[in-house]
Each structure stands twice: as structure tokens, then as C-alpha cells.
Amino acid sequence: MMNIKTFLITIFLLVFTTVVQAERIKDLASIAGVRDNQLVGYGLVVGLNGSGDKTKFTGQSLRSYLREMGVNLPPGVDPKSKNVAAVAIHAVLTPFTKLGQTIDVNVSSLGDAKSLRGGSLIMTPLKGADGQIYAMAQGNLLVGGLAAGAGDGSRVTVNIPSSGRIPNGATIERTVPNSFSSGEHLILNLHQADFTTASRLTDAINHTLGKGTARSIDAASIKVNAPLDLNQRVPFFSLVENLELTPGEPTAKVVINSRTGTIVIGQHVRLSPVAVTHGNLSVTISANTEVSQPNAFAGGQTAITPNYDIEVSEEHSRMFLFKTG
């Protein structure tokens, strides 16, 4: 029979041993300068079923669009179309995206449009932070929300019908250069700065590719010597990003959600001896209305006097004692 002491030690190890999980470098770090870029634009959505804007800037935008298309409206005529909505468009230009490729775009109403369902975005340029045009967006919107109303004013809304999405709705017209193809070395930036993780990442690269290939700069950056030939640099970083290592353990942290009453405590949190008291405090406010009626021939007026009673009750508080642990 198994010794009782050995059995208890085995159970203790199974319960309290921390599982060590190795992660790839591509999940822990990214190459400096190789990042996403935000694109924004302003345009018009047409083809709405009477759920468009009633704002003045939508009419001005529609007038400008018609002028560009060769349609000149008479002076003073306001094109009040209920089937048009002014929208803001935003998209993310991912690294290494090439000319002619497409990206998804998000479209949101700027005015008082009730719904963008059934609408189509007119060709709109998308600009970066430098003011240059990087993509052209156009297409039919996919709207996940729903809005319906009745003649008596009742209305039902599901999700958000005033925003939508166009999959592959923008075509890239300009690329963003990055630092991957230039320089003798590249910098890997950790998603979360940690000296232990930076040291282990450097050791993993040097152990596989030779001593001196990588060098830690600080808690977030590692300099890696890379081949100058792109035919060698691509497979080189393919090897680097798939190397596995055990990242450093996170700092002690306590997360409290006051709305749901949920408390999440990390495994490295330690408590000092502390006493906590807890009790409920209730405040009750009641209103009583008194009516003062004058006599029949007194000539006075009926007076209504509200009286408020405030009552505070406190439950017996309880104390909890926590030991060190």
C-alpha cells in the first residue's frame, strides 16, 4: 500500500504546482516600426429608405457631390433628401499591405440618421495622420442593428443601426514604408515590458542562432542582428518569431469590478494581517401629505403641507480577521 505521507505529498504537488507555459516570440513582441496605421474619411451613404439625415452639413455635402458630378442646383435650393446620410469612415492599414489589396472599413453616422440599413457608401478617400490618401472606400453596408417604429410614436431598436461595416470595402492606393527591409539590425519591442522576459528572449535567440545575435537594451527592447539580404532576412525572422520561451511572471495585481462585485486576485498577491469590518447602512425617506382645511366662514384657503420622515438604520457590523498569506 502507498504510504499516507507519500500520498499527501503527491496531492499537494498536483494542486499547488504552477503550470509553466512556453510562448512564442511572435506572441510576446513585435518589430519596431512595423505597426498598424489608422485611416479616416468623410463621405455619404445613399440608398436609405427614408432614414437619412436632416442636418445642414449633409445637404451641403450632397450639393458638393452633385456639383462634382456635373449637376448644378439652382441657388437657394436645399437638396433635402431623406435617403442620404453623412458618415465617418475609419479603417486600419496593417503592415506589409500592398497596392491593390483590400481592407475592411467601419462606417458610422455623423448626423441624426435613424438607420444605415440598405445604404451604399459613395467612393470616399481615406487619409492617414499625414493628410495623404492611402485608400479609397466604397460599397454596400452590412448593418447588424435594426430599428422599427409605429404611427403612435412607439419604437423598437435592436443593437446599433446607425453604424455598419463594409468587408474588403477599401482598396489600397499608397503603402507605408517600414524598417524591416533596412538596417543591419532590428528592434523587438515586448508587448509588456519585463526584465525577466527580455533576458529570457535574448537567451533564447542567442542559444539558437549564436552568441551575440541578440542584446537586451532595456526591459522592453531587444536588438537583433539581422542579415542584409532580404532573401535571408525573411527566413531568419521566421525562425526567430517561432522560438519558444517562458515569459516572466506578472506582478501582483488585484482587479475589482464594483458593478458586479467581482474580485480577481493574482497568484503573487500576499496579505498582511488585517481586520475588516462590514455592515449595512439603510436610509429610508417617507413623505406624508397633510391637508389643512379652514372653517366654512373663515375665508381662508386650503393648504397642503408635505412632511418628510428620515430614518437611518445600521445593522450590527461584523469583523473579519485575515492572517498573513
Secondary structure as GFF3:
##gff-version 3
##sequence-region A 1 325
A	DSSP	alpha_helix	4	16	.	.	.	ID=ss1
A	DSSP	beta_strand	23	24	.	.	.	ID=ss2
A	DSSP	alpha_helix	25	28	.	.	.	ID=ss3
A	DSSP	beta_strand	29	31	.	.	.	ID=ss4
A	DSSP	beta_strand	37	46	.	.	.	ID=ss5
A	DSSP	alpha_helix	56	68	.	.	.	ID=ss6
A	DSSP	beta_strand	85	93	.	.	.	ID=ss7
A	DSSP	beta_strand	102	109	.	.	.	ID=ss8
A	DSSP	beta_strand	120	127	.	.	.	ID=ss9
A	DSSP	beta_strand	133	140	.	.	.	ID=ss10
A	DSSP	beta_strand	146	149	.	.	.	ID=ss11
A	DSSP	beta_strand	155	158	.	.	.	ID=ss12
A	DSSP	beta_strand	163	172	.	.	.	ID=ss13
A	DSSP	beta_strand	185	190	.	.	.	ID=ss14
A	DSSP	alpha_helix	195	209	.	.	.	ID=ss15
A	DSSP	beta_strand	214	216	.	.	.	ID=ss16
A	DSSP	beta_strand	221	225	.	.	.	ID=ss17
A	DSSP	alpha_helix	230	241	.	.	.	ID=ss18
A	DSSP	beta_strand	244	245	.	.	.	ID=ss19
A	DSSP	beta_strand	254	257	.	.	.	ID=ss20
A	DSSP	beta_strand	262	265	.	.	.	ID=ss21
A	DSSP	beta_strand	274	278	.	.	.	ID=ss22
A	DSSP	beta_strand	281	292	.	.	.	ID=ss23
A	DSSP	beta_strand	303	314	.	.	.	ID=ss24
A	DSSP	beta_strand	318	322	.	.	.	ID=ss25
###
